[in-house]
Amino acid sequence: MLKWSVILLLVALIAGVFGFFNILVGAAVTVAKVLFFLFLALFVISLFTGRRGRSM
């Protein structure tokens, strides 16, 4: 899990640099939108299929 958070941090930093210096602005925005909706969908799926506590 820590590995994924570090990878996403690096992706966010790279996208921030691209946006700050106006490098590939259109591409960075498109990638950010795709990643946002992808992780939003994965989050919603994980809410329904996540691990549940022990039932008594």
Backbone as JSON Lines, residues from 0, in Angstrom:
{"i":0,"aa":"M","n":[0.82,-1.19,0.0],"ca":[0.0,0.0,0.0],"c":[0.87,1.26,0.0]}
{"i":1,"aa":"L","n":[1.95,1.22,0.76],"ca":[2.85,2.36,0.8],"c":[3.49,2.59,-0.57]}
{"i":2,"aa":"K","n":[3.77,1.5,-1.26],"ca":[4.36,1.6,-2.6],"c":[3.44,2.38,-3.54]}
{"i":3,"aa":"W","n":[2.14,2.09,-3.5],"ca":[1.18,2.79,-4.35],"c":[1.07,4.26,-4.01]}
{"i":4,"aa":"S","n":[1.12,4.58,-2.72],"ca":[1.02,5.98,-2.33],"c":[2.24,6.77,-2.8]}
{"i":5,"aa":"V","n":[3.42,6.15,-2.78],"ca":[4.62,6.82,-3.27],"c":[4.55,7.01,-4.78]}
{"i":6,"aa":"I","n":[4.07,6.0,-5.49],"ca":[3.93,6.12,-6.95],"c":[2.96,7.23,-7.3]}
{"i":7,"aa":"L","n":[1.81,7.28,-6.62],"ca":[0.83,8.32,-6.91],"c":[1.34,9.7,-6.52]}
{"i":8,"aa":"L","n":[2.15,9.78,-5.48],"ca":[2.75,11.06,-5.11],"c":[3.68,11.55,-6.21]}
{"i":9,"aa":"L","n":[4.48,10.66,-6.76],"ca":[5.37,11.04,-7.85],"c":[4.6,11.47,-9.1]}
{"i":10,"aa":"V","n":[3.52,10.76,-9.41],"ca":[2.7,11.14,-10.55],"c":[2.08,12.52,-10.33]}
{"i":11,"aa":"A","n":[1.61,12.77,-9.12],"ca":[1.02,14.07,-8.8],"c":[2.05,15.19,-8.89]}
{"i":12,"aa":"L","n":[3.26,14.94,-8.41],"ca":[4.31,15.95,-8.48],"c":[4.7,16.25,-9.93]}
{"i":13,"aa":"I","n":[4.79,15.22,-10.75],"ca":[5.12,15.43,-12.16],"c":[4.01,16.21,-12.85]}
{"i":14,"aa":"A","n":[2.75,15.86,-12.57],"ca":[1.64,16.59,-13.17],"c":[1.62,18.04,-12.68]}
{"i":15,"aa":"G","n":[1.98,18.26,-11.43],"ca":[2.05,19.62,-10.9],"c":[3.12,20.45,-11.59]}
{"i":16,"aa":"V","n":[4.28,19.85,-11.85],"ca":[5.36,20.55,-12.55],"c":[4.92,20.89,-13.97]}
{"i":17,"aa":"F","n":[4.27,19.93,-14.64],"ca":[3.78,20.2,-15.99],"c":[2.79,21.35,-15.99]}
{"i":18,"aa":"G","n":[1.88,21.37,-15.02],"ca":[0.9,22.44,-14.96],"c":[1.51,23.77,-14.58]}
{"i":19,"aa":"F","n":[2.49,23.77,-13.71],"ca":[3.1,25.02,-13.24],"c":[3.89,25.7,-14.36]}
{"i":20,"aa":"F","n":[4.58,24.92,-15.16],"ca":[5.4,25.48,-16.22],"c":[4.72,25.43,-17.59]}
{"i":21,"aa":"N","n":[3.43,25.11,-17.62],"ca":[2.65,25.04,-18.86],"c":[3.27,24.11,-19.9]}
{"i":22,"aa":"I","n":[3.81,22.99,-19.43],"ca":[4.38,21.98,-20.32],"c":[3.31,20.94,-20.58]}
{"i":23,"aa":"L","n":[2.98,20.73,-21.82],"ca":[1.99,19.71,-22.19],"c":[0.7,19.87,-21.39]}
{"i":24,"aa":"V","n":[0.19,21.09,-21.35],"ca":[-0.96,21.38,-20.5],"c":[-2.16,20.52,-20.89]}
{"i":25,"aa":"G","n":[-2.45,20.43,-22.17],"ca":[-3.6,19.64,-22.6],"c":[-3.46,18.17,-22.24]}
{"i":26,"aa":"A","n":[-2.28,17.62,-22.42],"ca":[-2.05,16.21,-22.1],"c":[-2.12,15.97,-20.6]}
{"i":27,"aa":"A","n":[-1.57,16.89,-19.81],"ca":[-1.58,16.72,-18.36],"c":[-3.01,16.78,-17.81]}
{"i":28,"aa":"V","n":[-3.81,17.66,-18.36],"ca":[-5.2,17.77,-17.91],"c":[-5.96,16.5,-18.27]}
{"i":29,"aa":"T","n":[-5.74,15.99,-19.45],"ca":[-6.42,14.78,-19.88],"c":[-6.02,13.59,-19.01]}
{"i":30,"aa":"V","n":[-4.75,13.46,-18.74],"ca":[-4.27,12.37,-17.88],"c":[-4.84,12.51,-16.47]}
{"i":31,"aa":"A","n":[-4.89,13.72,-15.96],"ca":[-5.43,13.96,-14.61],"c":[-6.91,13.59,-14.54]}
{"i":32,"aa":"K","n":[-7.67,13.93,-15.56],"ca":[-9.09,13.59,-15.59],"c":[-9.29,12.08,-15.64]}
{"i":33,"aa":"V","n":[-8.52,11.41,-16.48],"ca":[-8.65,9.96,-16.6],"c":[-8.3,9.28,-15.29]}
{"i":34,"aa":"L","n":[-7.19,9.71,-14.67],"ca":[-6.79,9.11,-13.39],"c":[-7.8,9.39,-12.3]}
{"i":35,"aa":"F","n":[-8.37,10.59,-12.28],"ca":[-9.37,10.93,-11.27],"c":[-10.57,10.0,-11.35]}
{"i":36,"aa":"F","n":[-11.12,9.83,-12.56],"ca":[-12.29,8.98,-12.69],"c":[-11.96,7.51,-12.48]}
{"i":37,"aa":"L","n":[-10.77,7.09,-12.86],"ca":[-10.35,5.72,-12.63],"c":[-10.29,5.41,-11.14]}
{"i":38,"aa":"F","n":[-9.63,6.28,-10.38],"ca":[-9.51,6.03,-8.95],"c":[-10.82,6.24,-8.22]}
{"i":39,"aa":"L","n":[-11.68,7.12,-8.72],"ca":[-13.0,7.27,-8.14],"c":[-13.81,5.99,-8.31]}
{"i":40,"aa":"A","n":[-13.75,5.4,-9.5],"ca":[-14.45,4.15,-9.75],"c":[-13.88,3.02,-8.89]}
{"i":41,"aa":"L","n":[-12.57,2.95,-8.77],"ca":[-11.95,1.92,-7.92],"c":[-12.33,2.11,-6.45]}
{"i":42,"aa":"F","n":[-12.45,3.35,-6.01],"ca":[-12.85,3.62,-4.64],"c":[-14.27,3.14,-4.37]}
{"i":43,"aa":"V","n":[-15.18,3.44,-5.29],"ca":[-16.57,3.02,-5.12],"c":[-16.67,1.5,-5.14]}
{"i":44,"aa":"I","n":[-15.92,0.86,-6.03],"ca":[-15.93,-0.6,-6.08],"c":[-15.39,-1.18,-4.78]}
{"i":45,"aa":"S","n":[-14.34,-0.57,-4.25],"ca":[-13.75,-1.1,-3.01],"c":[-14.68,-0.9,-1.81]}
{"i":46,"aa":"L","n":[-15.55,0.1,-1.87],"ca":[-16.53,0.27,-0.79],"c":[-17.47,-0.91,-0.71]}
{"i":47,"aa":"F","n":[-17.87,-1.43,-1.85],"ca":[-18.83,-2.53,-1.87],"c":[-18.18,-3.9,-1.73]}
{"i":48,"aa":"T","n":[-16.95,-4.04,-2.15],"ca":[-16.31,-5.36,-2.12],"c":[-15.18,-5.44,-1.12]}
{"i":49,"aa":"G","n":[-15.03,-4.43,-0.29],"ca":[-13.94,-4.4,0.68],"c":[-14.09,-5.46,1.74]}
{"i":50,"aa":"R","n":[-13.07,-5.62,2.52],"ca":[-13.11,-6.6,3.59],"c":[-14.08,-6.15,4.67]}
{"i":51,"aa":"R","n":[-14.79,-7.09,5.18],"ca":[-15.75,-6.8,6.23],"c":[-15.26,-7.43,7.53]}
{"i":52,"aa":"G","n":[-15.73,-6.89,8.63],"ca":[-15.37,-7.45,9.93],"c":[-15.99,-8.8,10.13]}
{"i":53,"aa":"R","n":[-15.59,-9.48,11.18],"ca":[-16.14,-10.79,11.48],"c":[-17.57,-10.65,11.94]}
{"i":54,"aa":"S","n":[-18.45,-11.48,11.39],"ca":[-19.85,-11.44,11.83],"c":[-20.04,-12.4,13.0]}
{"i":55,"aa":"M","n":[-20.89,-12.03,13.89],"ca":[-21.1,-12.85,15.08],"c":[-22.33,-13.67,14.94]}
